[in-house]
Amino acid sequence: AVVSTQSGHYGRDKRFLGKAKQVIKAIDPKGSQSPSPDTAALRKQLAEKERALMRMEEEAERLKTAREREERMVLSAWYEMGMHVHKKGLEERLQPQMNSPRSLLSQKRGDMRRSTVSGKSSSTMR
């Protein structure tokens, strides 16, 4: 919102500077050595406006850089949070398997149950 407001002033000020330059050229077309007081005042105003315009351009660039940096930080935080949630979900699913100690005998029984369920008997495996 701040950048758009300033960019509106930026365009207006840029048009103002263009018109001021035209007025100065119209009043003093040859750029005489001893300018009239009006021309000097207009030149002074023009210089002040150009400095203000430069400051506004620098501020707009600084705000743009800050906004881009903030967007990168938000994106990074979102990615990290997603990875954390994913890791936590995996750990919760793997937790029952990790907590149940299995002896060699219980492992063999599980293997035999699986082999008989799939249609193979222990005698056909040998």
VOVEX-879801 format. One record per atom (N, C-alpha, C): y, z, x; chain; atom name. Coordinates in Angstrom, 1 decimal, padded with zeros to 4 digits. Last residue first. Layout:
VOVEX-879801
@yy:Y | zz:Z | xx:X | voba:A | zami:CA
...
***
This chain:
VOVEX-879801
@yy:-075.2 | zz:001.0 | xx:011.4 | voba:A | zami:N
@yy:-075.9 | zz:001.1 | xx:012.7 | voba:A | zami:CA
@yy:-076.5 | zz:-000.2 | xx:013.1 | voba:A | zami:C
@yy:-074.3 | zz:000.6 | xx:008.8 | voba:A | zami:N
@yy:-073.3 | zz:000.6 | xx:009.9 | voba:A | zami:CA
@yy:-074.0 | zz:000.6 | xx:011.3 | voba:A | zami:C
@yy:-076.4 | zz:001.0 | xx:007.1 | voba:A | zami:N
@yy:-076.0 | zz:-000.4 | xx:007.4 | voba:A | zami:CA
@yy:-075.0 | zz:-000.5 | xx:008.5 | voba:A | zami:C
@yy:-076.5 | zz:003.7 | xx:007.0 | voba:A | zami:N
@yy:-077.6 | zz:003.0 | xx:007.6 | voba:A | zami:CA
@yy:-077.2 | zz:001.6 | xx:007.9 | voba:A | zami:C
@yy:-074.3 | zz:004.5 | xx:005.5 | voba:A | zami:N
@yy:-074.3 | zz:004.8 | xx:006.9 | voba:A | zami:CA
@yy:-075.4 | zz:004.1 | xx:007.6 | voba:A | zami:C
@yy:-073.3 | zz:001.8 | xx:003.4 | voba:A | zami:N
@yy:-074.0 | zz:003.1 | xx:003.6 | voba:A | zami:CA
@yy:-074.0 | zz:003.3 | xx:005.1 | voba:A | zami:C
@yy:-070.6 | zz:000.4 | xx:001.6 | voba:A | zami:N
@yy:-071.5 | zz:000.4 | xx:002.8 | voba:A | zami:CA
@yy:-072.1 | zz:001.8 | xx:003.0 | voba:A | zami:C
@yy:-068.8 | zz:000.6 | xx:-000.4 | voba:A | zami:N
@yy:-070.1 | zz:-000.1 | xx:-000.6 | voba:A | zami:CA
@yy:-071.0 | zz:-000.2 | xx:000.6 | voba:A | zami:C
@yy:-066.6 | zz:002.2 | xx:-000.2 | voba:A | zami:N
@yy:-066.4 | zz:000.8 | xx:-000.1 | voba:A | zami:CA
@yy:-067.7 | zz:-000.1 | xx:-000.2 | voba:A | zami:C
@yy:-067.8 | zz:004.7 | xx:-000.5 | voba:A | zami:N
@yy:-067.0 | zz:004.2 | xx:-001.6 | voba:A | zami:CA
@yy:-066.8 | zz:002.7 | xx:-001.4 | voba:A | zami:C
@yy:-069.0 | zz:005.0 | xx:002.0 | voba:A | zami:N
@yy:-069.9 | zz:004.8 | xx:000.8 | voba:A | zami:CA
@yy:-069.1 | zz:004.3 | xx:-000.4 | voba:A | zami:C
@yy:-066.7 | zz:005.1 | xx:003.7 | voba:A | zami:N
@yy:-067.7 | zz:004.0 | xx:003.9 | voba:A | zami:CA
@yy:-068.6 | zz:003.9 | xx:002.7 | voba:A | zami:C
@yy:-065.4 | zz:007.4 | xx:002.7 | voba:A | zami:N
@yy:-064.8 | zz:006.1 | xx:002.6 | voba:A | zami:CA
@yy:-065.8 | zz:005.0 | xx:002.8 | voba:A | zami:C
@yy:-067.3 | zz:009.3 | xx:003.4 | voba:A | zami:N
@yy:-067.0 | zz:009.1 | xx:002.0 | voba:A | zami:CA
@yy:-066.3 | zz:007.7 | xx:001.8 | voba:A | zami:C
@yy:-067.3 | zz:009.1 | xx:006.2 | voba:A | zami:N
@yy:-068.6 | zz:008.8 | xx:005.4 | voba:A | zami:CA
@yy:-068.2 | zz:008.5 | xx:004.0 | voba:A | zami:C
@yy:-064.8 | zz:010.0 | xx:006.8 | voba:A | zami:N
@yy:-065.2 | zz:008.6 | xx:007.2 | voba:A | zami:CA
@yy:-066.4 | zz:008.2 | xx:006.4 | voba:A | zami:C
@yy:-064.9 | zz:012.6 | xx:005.9 | voba:A | zami:N
@yy:-064.0 | zz:011.7 | xx:005.3 | voba:A | zami:CA
@yy:-064.3 | zz:010.2 | xx:005.6 | voba:A | zami:C
@yy:-066.8 | zz:013.6 | xx:007.6 | voba:A | zami:N
@yy:-067.1 | zz:013.6 | xx:006.2 | voba:A | zami:CA
@yy:-066.2 | zz:012.6 | xx:005.5 | voba:A | zami:C
@yy:-065.4 | zz:013.3 | xx:010.0 | voba:A | zami:N
@yy:-066.6 | zz:012.6 | xx:009.9 | voba:A | zami:CA
@yy:-067.0 | zz:012.5 | xx:008.4 | voba:A | zami:C
@yy:-063.4 | zz:015.2 | xx:009.6 | voba:A | zami:N
@yy:-063.0 | zz:013.8 | xx:009.8 | voba:A | zami:CA
@yy:-064.2 | zz:012.9 | xx:009.6 | voba:A | zami:C
@yy:-064.8 | zz:017.6 | xx:009.4 | voba:A | zami:N
@yy:-064.1 | zz:017.1 | xx:008.2 | voba:A | zami:CA
@yy:-063.7 | zz:015.6 | xx:008.3 | voba:A | zami:C
@yy:-065.7 | zz:017.7 | xx:012.1 | voba:A | zami:N
@yy:-066.7 | zz:017.6 | xx:011.0 | voba:A | zami:CA
@yy:-066.0 | zz:017.1 | xx:009.7 | voba:A | zami:C
@yy:-063.3 | zz:018.0 | xx:013.5 | voba:A | zami:N
@yy:-064.2 | zz:016.9 | xx:013.7 | voba:A | zami:CA
@yy:-065.1 | zz:016.6 | xx:012.6 | voba:A | zami:C
@yy:-060.8 | zz:019.2 | xx:011.3 | voba:A | zami:N
@yy:-061.8 | zz:019.4 | xx:012.3 | voba:A | zami:CA
@yy:-062.6 | zz:018.1 | xx:012.5 | voba:A | zami:C
@yy:-057.4 | zz:019.0 | xx:010.7 | voba:A | zami:N
@yy:-058.7 | zz:018.4 | xx:010.4 | voba:A | zami:CA
@yy:-059.7 | zz:018.7 | xx:011.6 | voba:A | zami:C
@yy:-054.8 | zz:020.7 | xx:009.2 | voba:A | zami:N
@yy:-055.6 | zz:020.5 | xx:010.4 | voba:A | zami:CA
@yy:-056.9 | zz:020.0 | xx:010.0 | voba:A | zami:C
@yy:-052.1 | zz:019.5 | xx:007.6 | voba:A | zami:N
@yy:-053.5 | zz:019.8 | xx:007.3 | voba:A | zami:CA
@yy:-054.3 | zz:019.6 | xx:008.6 | voba:A | zami:C
@yy:-049.5 | zz:018.8 | xx:008.4 | voba:A | zami:N
@yy:-049.8 | zz:020.2 | xx:008.2 | voba:A | zami:CA
@yy:-051.3 | zz:020.5 | xx:008.0 | voba:A | zami:C
@yy:-049.3 | zz:016.1 | xx:008.4 | voba:A | zami:N
@yy:-049.1 | zz:016.8 | xx:009.6 | voba:A | zami:CA
@yy:-049.6 | zz:018.2 | xx:009.5 | voba:A | zami:C
@yy:-049.6 | zz:015.4 | xx:005.7 | voba:A | zami:N
@yy:-050.6 | zz:014.9 | xx:006.7 | voba:A | zami:CA
@yy:-050.5 | zz:015.7 | xx:008.0 | voba:A | zami:C
@yy:-047.3 | zz:016.5 | xx:004.6 | voba:A | zami:N
@yy:-048.6 | zz:017.0 | xx:004.2 | voba:A | zami:CA
@yy:-049.7 | zz:016.6 | xx:005.2 | voba:A | zami:C
@yy:-045.2 | zz:015.0 | xx:006.0 | voba:A | zami:N
@yy:-045.4 | zz:016.4 | xx:006.2 | voba:A | zami:CA
@yy:-046.7 | zz:016.9 | xx:005.8 | voba:A | zami:C
@yy:-044.6 | zz:012.4 | xx:005.4 | voba:A | zami:N
@yy:-045.6 | zz:012.6 | xx:006.4 | voba:A | zami:CA
@yy:-046.0 | zz:014.1 | xx:006.6 | voba:A | zami:C
@yy:-042.6 | zz:012.6 | xx:003.5 | voba:A | zami:N
@yy:-043.9 | zz:012.0 | xx:003.1 | voba:A | zami:CA
@yy:-045.0 | zz:012.3 | xx:004.1 | voba:A | zami:C
@yy:-040.7 | zz:013.9 | xx:005.0 | voba:A | zami:N
@yy:-041.2 | zz:014.6 | xx:003.8 | voba:A | zami:CA
@yy:-042.5 | zz:013.9 | xx:003.3 | voba:A | zami:C
@yy:-040.1 | zz:011.9 | xx:006.9 | voba:A | zami:N
@yy:-040.7 | zz:013.2 | xx:007.3 | voba:A | zami:CA
@yy:-041.3 | zz:014.0 | xx:006.1 | voba:A | zami:C
@yy:-039.0 | zz:009.9 | xx:005.2 | voba:A | zami:N
@yy:-040.3 | zz:009.7 | xx:006.0 | voba:A | zami:CA
@yy:-040.9 | zz:011.0 | xx:006.4 | voba:A | zami:C
@yy:-036.7 | zz:011.3 | xx:004.4 | voba:A | zami:N
@yy:-037.7 | zz:010.8 | xx:003.4 | voba:A | zami:CA
@yy:-039.0 | zz:010.6 | xx:004.1 | voba:A | zami:C
@yy:-035.4 | zz:011.6 | xx:006.8 | voba:A | zami:N
@yy:-035.8 | zz:012.7 | xx:006.1 | voba:A | zami:CA
@yy:-036.8 | zz:012.4 | xx:005.0 | voba:A | zami:C
@yy:-034.8 | zz:008.9 | xx:007.4 | voba:A | zami:N
@yy:-035.7 | zz:009.7 | xx:008.3 | voba:A | zami:CA
@yy:-036.2 | zz:010.9 | xx:007.6 | voba:A | zami:C
@yy:-033.1 | zz:008.2 | xx:005.3 | voba:A | zami:N
@yy:-034.4 | zz:007.5 | xx:005.5 | voba:A | zami:CA
@yy:-035.3 | zz:008.3 | xx:006.3 | voba:A | zami:C
@yy:-031.0 | zz:009.9 | xx:005.8 | voba:A | zami:N
@yy:-031.7 | zz:010.1 | xx:004.5 | voba:A | zami:CA
@yy:-033.1 | zz:009.4 | xx:004.7 | voba:A | zami:C
@yy:-030.2 | zz:008.9 | xx:008.3 | voba:A | zami:N
@yy:-030.6 | zz:010.3 | xx:008.2 | voba:A | zami:CA
@yy:-031.4 | zz:010.5 | xx:006.9 | voba:A | zami:C
@yy:-029.4 | zz:006.3 | xx:007.7 | voba:A | zami:N
@yy:-030.5 | zz:006.5 | xx:008.6 | voba:A | zami:CA
@yy:-031.1 | zz:008.0 | xx:008.5 | voba:A | zami:C
@yy:-027.3 | zz:006.9 | xx:006.0 | voba:A | zami:N
@yy:-028.4 | zz:006.2 | xx:005.5 | voba:A | zami:CA
@yy:-029.6 | zz:006.4 | xx:006.4 | voba:A | zami:C
@yy:-025.5 | zz:008.1 | xx:007.8 | voba:A | zami:N
@yy:-026.0 | zz:008.9 | xx:006.7 | voba:A | zami:CA
@yy:-027.3 | zz:008.2 | xx:006.1 | voba:A | zami:C
@yy:-025.0 | zz:006.0 | xx:009.5 | voba:A | zami:N
@yy:-025.7 | zz:007.2 | xx:010.1 | voba:A | zami:CA
@yy:-026.3 | zz:008.0 | xx:008.9 | voba:A | zami:C
@yy:-023.7 | zz:004.2 | xx:007.8 | voba:A | zami:N
@yy:-024.9 | zz:003.8 | xx:008.4 | voba:A | zami:CA
@yy:-025.7 | zz:005.0 | xx:008.9 | voba:A | zami:C
@yy:-021.4 | zz:005.8 | xx:007.2 | voba:A | zami:N
@yy:-022.3 | zz:005.4 | xx:006.1 | voba:A | zami:CA
@yy:-023.7 | zz:005.0 | xx:006.7 | voba:A | zami:C
@yy:-020.3 | zz:005.9 | xx:009.7 | voba:A | zami:N
@yy:-020.7 | zz:007.2 | xx:009.1 | voba:A | zami:CA
@yy:-021.7 | zz:006.8 | xx:008.0 | voba:A | zami:C
@yy:-019.6 | zz:003.2 | xx:010.1 | voba:A | zami:N
@yy:-020.5 | zz:003.9 | xx:011.0 | voba:A | zami:CA
@yy:-021.1 | zz:005.2 | xx:010.4 | voba:A | zami:C
@yy:-017.8 | zz:002.8 | xx:008.1 | voba:A | zami:N
@yy:-019.0 | zz:002.0 | xx:008.1 | voba:A | zami:CA
@yy:-020.0 | zz:002.7 | xx:009.0 | voba:A | zami:C
@yy:-015.8 | zz:004.6 | xx:008.9 | voba:A | zami:N
@yy:-016.4 | zz:004.8 | xx:007.6 | voba:A | zami:CA
@yy:-017.8 | zz:004.1 | xx:007.6 | voba:A | zami:C
@yy:-015.1 | zz:003.4 | xx:011.4 | voba:A | zami:N
@yy:-015.6 | zz:004.7 | xx:011.3 | voba:A | zami:CA
@yy:-016.3 | zz:005.0 | xx:010.0 | voba:A | zami:C
@yy:-014.1 | zz:000.9 | xx:010.5 | voba:A | zami:N
@yy:-015.3 | zz:000.9 | xx:011.4 | voba:A | zami:CA
@yy:-015.9 | zz:002.3 | xx:011.4 | voba:A | zami:C
@yy:-011.9 | zz:001.7 | xx:009.0 | voba:A | zami:N
@yy:-013.0 | zz:001.0 | xx:008.3 | voba:A | zami:CA
@yy:-014.2 | zz:001.1 | xx:009.2 | voba:A | zami:C
@yy:-010.3 | zz:002.8 | xx:011.1 | voba:A | zami:N
@yy:-010.8 | zz:003.7 | xx:010.0 | voba:A | zami:CA
@yy:-012.0 | zz:003.0 | xx:009.3 | voba:A | zami:C
@yy:-009.7 | zz:000.5 | xx:012.5 | voba:A | zami:N
@yy:-010.5 | zz:001.6 | xx:013.2 | voba:A | zami:CA
@yy:-011.1 | zz:002.5 | xx:012.1 | voba:A | zami:C
@yy:-008.2 | zz:-000.9 | xx:010.6 | voba:A | zami:N
@yy:-009.5 | zz:-001.4 | xx:011.1 | voba:A | zami:CA
@yy:-010.4 | zz:-000.4 | xx:011.7 | voba:A | zami:C
@yy:-006.1 | zz:000.9 | xx:010.3 | voba:A | zami:N
@yy:-006.9 | zz:000.6 | xx:009.2 | voba:A | zami:CA
@yy:-008.2 | zz:000.1 | xx:009.6 | voba:A | zami:C
@yy:-005.0 | zz:000.7 | xx:012.9 | voba:A | zami:N
@yy:-005.5 | zz:002.0 | xx:012.4 | voba:A | zami:CA
@yy:-006.4 | zz:001.8 | xx:011.3 | voba:A | zami:C
@yy:-004.2 | zz:-002.0 | xx:013.0 | voba:A | zami:N
@yy:-005.2 | zz:-001.5 | xx:013.9 | voba:A | zami:CA
@yy:-005.8 | zz:-000.2 | xx:013.4 | voba:A | zami:C
@yy:-002.3 | zz:-001.9 | xx:010.9 | voba:A | zami:N
@yy:-003.4 | zz:-002.8 | xx:010.8 | voba:A | zami:CA
@yy:-004.6 | zz:-002.3 | xx:011.7 | voba:A | zami:C
@yy:-000.4 | zz:-000.2 | xx:012.1 | voba:A | zami:N
@yy:-001.1 | zz:000.2 | xx:010.8 | voba:A | zami:CA
@yy:-002.3 | zz:-000.7 | xx:010.6 | voba:A | zami:C
@yy:000.4 | zz:-001.8 | xx:014.2 | voba:A | zami:N
@yy:-000.2 | zz:-000.5 | xx:014.5 | voba:A | zami:CA
@yy:-000.9 | zz:000.0 | xx:013.3 | voba:A | zami:C
@yy:001.5 | zz:-004.0 | xx:012.9 | voba:A | zami:N
@yy:000.4 | zz:-004.2 | xx:013.7 | voba:A | zami:CA
@yy:-000.3 | zz:-002.9 | xx:014.0 | voba:A | zami:C
@yy:003.7 | zz:-002.7 | xx:011.6 | voba:A | zami:N
@yy:002.6 | zz:-003.4 | xx:010.8 | voba:A | zami:CA
@yy:001.4 | zz:-003.6 | xx:011.6 | voba:A | zami:C
@yy:005.1 | zz:-001.9 | xx:013.8 | voba:A | zami:N
@yy:004.6 | zz:-000.9 | xx:012.9 | voba:A | zami:CA
@yy:003.4 | zz:-001.5 | xx:012.1 | voba:A | zami:C
@yy:005.9 | zz:-004.3 | xx:014.8 | voba:A | zami:N
@yy:005.1 | zz:-003.4 | xx:015.6 | voba:A | zami:CA
@yy:004.4 | zz:-002.4 | xx:014.8 | voba:A | zami:C
@yy:007.5 | zz:-005.2 | xx:012.7 | voba:A | zami:N
@yy:006.3 | zz:-006.0 | xx:013.1 | voba:A | zami:CA
@yy:005.4 | zz:-005.1 | xx:013.9 | voba:A | zami:C
@yy:009.5 | zz:-003.3 | xx:012.7 | voba:A | zami:N
@yy:008.6 | zz:-003.4 | xx:011.5 | voba:A | zami:CA
@yy:007.4 | zz:-004.2 | xx:011.9 | voba:A | zami:C
@yy:010.7 | zz:-003.8 | xx:015.2 | voba:A | zami:N
@yy:010.1 | zz:-002.5 | xx:014.9 | voba:A | zami:CA
@yy:009.1 | zz:-002.6 | xx:013.8 | voba:A | zami:C
@yy:011.7 | zz:-006.4 | xx:014.6 | voba:A | zami:N
@yy:010.7 | zz:-006.2 | xx:015.7 | voba:A | zami:CA
@yy:009.9 | zz:-004.9 | xx:015.5 | voba:A | zami:C
@yy:013.5 | zz:-005.8 | xx:012.6 | voba:A | zami:N
@yy:012.4 | zz:-006.6 | xx:012.3 | voba:A | zami:CA
@yy:011.3 | zz:-006.5 | xx:013.3 | voba:A | zami:C
@yy:015.4 | zz:-004.3 | xx:014.1 | voba:A | zami:N
@yy:014.6 | zz:-003.6 | xx:013.0 | voba:A | zami:CA
@yy:013.4 | zz:-004.5 | xx:012.6 | voba:A | zami:C
@yy:016.3 | zz:-006.3 | xx:015.8 | voba:A | zami:N
@yy:015.6 | zz:-005.1 | xx:016.4 | voba:A | zami:CA
@yy:014.8 | zz:-004.4 | xx:015.3 | voba:A | zami:C
@yy:017.4 | zz:-008.0 | xx:013.9 | voba:A | zami:N
@yy:016.3 | zz:-008.5 | xx:014.7 | voba:A | zami:CA
@yy:015.5 | zz:-007.3 | xx:015.3 | voba:A | zami:C
@yy:019.5 | zz:-006.3 | xx:012.9 | voba:A | zami:N
@yy:018.4 | zz:-006.7 | xx:012.0 | voba:A | zami:CA
@yy:017.2 | zz:-007.3 | xx:012.8 | voba:A | zami:C
@yy:021.1 | zz:-006.2 | xx:015.2 | voba:A | zami:N
@yy:020.5 | zz:-005.0 | xx:014.7 | voba:A | zami:CA
@yy:019.3 | zz:-005.3 | xx:013.8 | voba:A | zami:C
@yy:021.8 | zz:-008.9 | xx:015.5 | voba:A | zami:N
@yy:021.1 | zz:-008.2 | xx:016.6 | voba:A | zami:CA
@yy:020.4 | zz:-006.9 | xx:016.0 | voba:A | zami:C
@yy:023.3 | zz:-009.2 | xx:013.1 | voba:A | zami:N
@yy:022.1 | zz:-010.0 | xx:013.4 | voba:A | zami:CA
@yy:021.2 | zz:-009.3 | xx:014.4 | voba:A | zami:C
@yy:025.4 | zz:-007.5 | xx:013.5 | voba:A | zami:N
@yy:024.5 | zz:-007.2 | xx:012.4 | voba:A | zami:CA
@yy:023.2 | zz:-008.0 | xx:012.7 | voba:A | zami:C
@yy:026.6 | zz:-008.8 | xx:015.7 | voba:A | zami:N
@yy:026.1 | zz:-007.5 | xx:015.9 | voba:A | zami:CA
@yy:025.1 | zz:-007.1 | xx:014.8 | voba:A | zami:C
@yy:027.3 | zz:-011.2 | xx:014.5 | voba:A | zami:N
@yy:026.3 | zz:-011.2 | xx:015.6 | voba:A | zami:CA
@yy:025.7 | zz:-009.9 | xx:015.8 | voba:A | zami:C
@yy:029.1 | zz:-010.2 | xx:012.6 | voba:A | zami:N
@yy:027.9 | zz:-010.8 | xx:012.1 | voba:A | zami:CA
@yy:026.9 | zz:-010.9 | xx:013.2 | voba:A | zami:C
@yy:031.1 | zz:-009.3 | xx:014.4 | voba:A | zami:N
@yy:030.4 | zz:-008.4 | xx:013.5 | voba:A | zami:CA
@yy:029.1 | zz:-008.9 | xx:013.0 | voba:A | zami:C
@yy:031.8 | zz:-011.8 | xx:015.6 | voba:A | zami:N
@yy:031.3 | zz:-010.7 | xx:016.4 | voba:A | zami:CA
@yy:030.5 | zz:-009.7 | xx:015.5 | voba:A | zami:C
@yy:032.9 | zz:-013.1 | xx:013.3 | voba:A | zami:N
@yy:031.7 | zz:-013.6 | xx:014.0 | voba:A | zami:CA
@yy:031.0 | zz:-012.5 | xx:014.9 | voba:A | zami:C
@yy:035.1 | zz:-011.4 | xx:012.8 | voba:A | zami:N
@yy:034.0 | zz:-011.6 | xx:011.8 | voba:A | zami:CA
@yy:032.7 | zz:-012.1 | xx:012.4 | voba:A | zami:C
@yy:036.6 | zz:-011.7 | xx:015.1 | voba:A | zami:N
@yy:036.0 | zz:-010.4 | xx:014.8 | voba:A | zami:CA
@yy:034.9 | zz:-010.5 | xx:013.7 | voba:A | zami:C
@yy:035.7 | zz:-014.8 | xx:016.8 | voba:A | zami:N
@yy:036.5 | zz:-014.0 | xx:015.9 | voba:A | zami:CA
@yy:035.9 | zz:-012.7 | xx:015.6 | voba:A | zami:C
@yy:035.0 | zz:-015.1 | xx:020.4 | voba:A | zami:N
@yy:034.7 | zz:-015.2 | xx:018.9 | voba:A | zami:CA
@yy:035.6 | zz:-014.4 | xx:018.1 | voba:A | zami:C
@yy:035.8 | zz:-016.8 | xx:022.9 | voba:A | zami:N
@yy:036.4 | zz:-015.6 | xx:022.3 | voba:A | zami:CA
@yy:036.2 | zz:-015.7 | xx:020.8 | voba:A | zami:C
@yy:034.1 | zz:-018.9 | xx:023.5 | voba:A | zami:N
@yy:034.2 | zz:-017.8 | xx:024.4 | voba:A | zami:CA
@yy:034.8 | zz:-016.6 | xx:023.8 | voba:A | zami:C
@yy:032.3 | zz:-020.4 | xx:020.7 | voba:A | zami:N
@yy:033.5 | zz:-020.2 | xx:021.6 | voba:A | zami:CA
@yy:033.4 | zz:-018.9 | xx:022.4 | voba:A | zami:C
@yy:030.2 | zz:-021.9 | xx:019.4 | voba:A | zami:N
@yy:030.0 | zz:-020.6 | xx:020.2 | voba:A | zami:CA
@yy:031.1 | zz:-020.4 | xx:021.2 | voba:A | zami:C
@yy:030.7 | zz:-024.0 | xx:017.8 | voba:A | zami:N
@yy:030.6 | zz:-024.3 | xx:019.2 | voba:A | zami:CA
@yy:030.3 | zz:-023.0 | xx:020.0 | voba:A | zami:C
@yy:030.8 | zz:-022.9 | xx:015.2 | voba:A | zami:N
@yy:029.8 | zz:-023.9 | xx:015.5 | voba:A | zami:CA
@yy:029.7 | zz:-024.2 | xx:017.0 | voba:A | zami:C
@yy:031.3 | zz:-020.3 | xx:013.6 | voba:A | zami:N
@yy:031.6 | zz:-020.6 | xx:015.0 | voba:A | zami:CA
@yy:030.6 | zz:-021.6 | xx:015.5 | voba:A | zami:C
@yy:030.6 | zz:-020.6 | xx:010.9 | voba:A | zami:N
@yy:031.9 | zz:-020.0 | xx:011.2 | voba:A | zami:CA
@yy:032.3 | zz:-020.4 | xx:012.7 | voba:A | zami:C
@yy:028.0 | zz:-021.7 | xx:011.1 | voba:A | zami:N
@yy:029.1 | zz:-022.4 | xx:010.3 | voba:A | zami:CA
@yy:030.4 | zz:-021.8 | xx:010.6 | voba:A | zami:C
@yy:026.7 | zz:-019.9 | xx:012.7 | voba:A | zami:N
@yy:026.9 | zz:-021.3 | xx:013.2 | voba:A | zami:CA
@yy:028.0 | zz:-022.0 | xx:012.4 | voba:A | zami:C
@yy:026.7 | zz:-017.8 | xx:011.0 | voba:A | zami:N
@yy:027.3 | zz:-017.6 | xx:012.3 | voba:A | zami:CA
@yy:027.6 | zz:-019.0 | xx:012.8 | voba:A | zami:C
@yy:025.1 | zz:-018.8 | xx:008.9 | voba:A | zami:N
@yy:026.5 | zz:-018.4 | xx:008.6 | voba:A | zami:CA
@yy:027.3 | zz:-018.3 | xx:010.0 | voba:A | zami:C
@yy:022.7 | zz:-019.1 | xx:010.2 | voba:A | zami:N
@yy:023.4 | zz:-020.2 | xx:009.6 | voba:A | zami:CA
@yy:024.8 | zz:-020.0 | xx:009.4 | voba:A | zami:C
@yy:022.1 | zz:-016.4 | xx:010.7 | voba:A | zami:N
@yy:022.2 | zz:-017.4 | xx:011.8 | voba:A | zami:CA
@yy:023.0 | zz:-018.6 | xx:011.4 | voba:A | zami:C
@yy:021.8 | zz:-015.5 | xx:008.1 | voba:A | zami:N
@yy:022.8 | zz:-014.9 | xx:009.0 | voba:A | zami:CA
@yy:023.1 | zz:-015.9 | xx:010.2 | voba:A | zami:C
@yy:019.5 | zz:-016.8 | xx:007.3 | voba:A | zami:N
@yy:020.8 | zz:-017.1 | xx:006.6 | voba:A | zami:CA
@yy:021.9 | zz:-016.6 | xx:007.5 | voba:A | zami:C
@yy:017.6 | zz:-015.7 | xx:009.0 | voba:A | zami:N
@yy:017.8 | zz:-017.1 | xx:009.0 | voba:A | zami:CA
@yy:019.2 | zz:-017.5 | xx:008.4 | voba:A | zami:C
@yy:017.8 | zz:-013.0 | xx:008.2 | voba:A | zami:N
@yy:018.1 | zz:-013.4 | xx:009.6 | voba:A | zami:CA
@yy:018.4 | zz:-014.8 | xx:009.7 | voba:A | zami:C
@yy:016.8 | zz:-013.2 | xx:005.6 | voba:A | zami:N
@yy:018.2 | zz:-012.7 | xx:005.8 | voba:A | zami:CA
@yy:018.6 | zz:-013.1 | xx:007.2 | voba:A | zami:C
@yy:014.2 | zz:-013.9 | xx:006.0 | voba:A | zami:N
@yy:015.1 | zz:-014.8 | xx:005.4 | voba:A | zami:CA
@yy:016.5 | zz:-014.5 | xx:005.6 | voba:A | zami:C
@yy:013.4 | zz:-011.5 | xx:007.2 | voba:A | zami:N
@yy:013.3 | zz:-012.7 | xx:008.0 | voba:A | zami:CA
@yy:014.2 | zz:-013.8 | xx:007.4 | voba:A | zami:C
@yy:013.7 | zz:-009.7 | xx:005.1 | voba:A | zami:N
@yy:014.5 | zz:-009.6 | xx:006.3 | voba:A | zami:CA
@yy:014.5 | zz:-010.8 | xx:007.2 | voba:A | zami:C
@yy:011.7 | zz:-010.7 | xx:003.4 | voba:A | zami:N
@yy:013.1 | zz:-010.6 | xx:002.9 | voba:A | zami:CA
@yy:014.0 | zz:-010.6 | xx:004.2 | voba:A | zami:C
@yy:009.4 | zz:-010.2 | xx:004.9 | voba:A | zami:N
@yy:009.8 | zz:-011.6 | xx:004.5 | voba:A | zami:CA
@yy:011.2 | zz:-011.7 | xx:004.1 | voba:A | zami:C
@yy:009.6 | zz:-007.4 | xx:005.2 | voba:A | zami:N
@yy:009.5 | zz:-008.3 | xx:006.4 | voba:A | zami:CA
@yy:010.0 | zz:-009.7 | xx:006.0 | voba:A | zami:C
@yy:009.3 | zz:-006.4 | xx:002.7 | voba:A | zami:N
@yy:010.6 | zz:-006.2 | xx:003.4 | voba:A | zami:CA
@yy:010.7 | zz:-007.2 | xx:004.6 | voba:A | zami:C
@yy:006.7 | zz:-007.1 | xx:002.4 | voba:A | zami:N
@yy:007.6 | zz:-007.6 | xx:001.4 | voba:A | zami:CA
@yy:009.0 | zz:-007.5 | xx:002.0 | voba:A | zami:C
@yy:005.5 | zz:-005.6 | xx:004.3 | voba:A | zami:N
@yy:005.4 | zz:-007.0 | xx:004.5 | voba:A | zami:CA
@yy:006.4 | zz:-007.7 | xx:003.5 | voba:A | zami:C
@yy:005.9 | zz:-003.0 | xx:003.3 | voba:A | zami:N
@yy:006.6 | zz:-003.4 | xx:004.5 | voba:A | zami:CA
@yy:006.6 | zz:-004.9 | xx:004.7 | voba:A | zami:C
@yy:004.1 | zz:-003.1 | xx:001.2 | voba:A | zami:N
@yy:005.5 | zz:-002.8 | xx:000.9 | voba:A | zami:CA
@yy:006.3 | zz:-003.3 | xx:002.1 | voba:A | zami:C
@yy:001.7 | zz:-003.6 | xx:002.5 | voba:A | zami:N
@yy:002.2 | zz:-004.6 | xx:001.6 | voba:A | zami:CA
@yy:003.7 | zz:-004.4 | xx:001.3 | voba:A | zami:C
@yy:001.5 | zz:-001.2 | xx:004.0 | voba:A | zami:N
@yy:001.6 | zz:-002.4 | xx:004.7 | voba:A | zami:CA
@yy:002.2 | zz:-003.5 | xx:003.7 | voba:A | zami:C
@yy:001.2 | zz:000.7 | xx:002.0 | voba:A | zami:N
@yy:002.4 | zz:000.8 | xx:002.9 | voba:A | zami:CA
@yy:002.6 | zz:-000.5 | xx:003.6 | voba:A | zami:C
@yy:-001.2 | zz:000.0 | xx:000.8 | voba:A | zami:N
@yy:000.0 | zz:000.0 | xx:000.0 | voba:A | zami:CA
@yy:001.2 | zz:000.0 | xx:000.9 | voba:A | zami:C
***
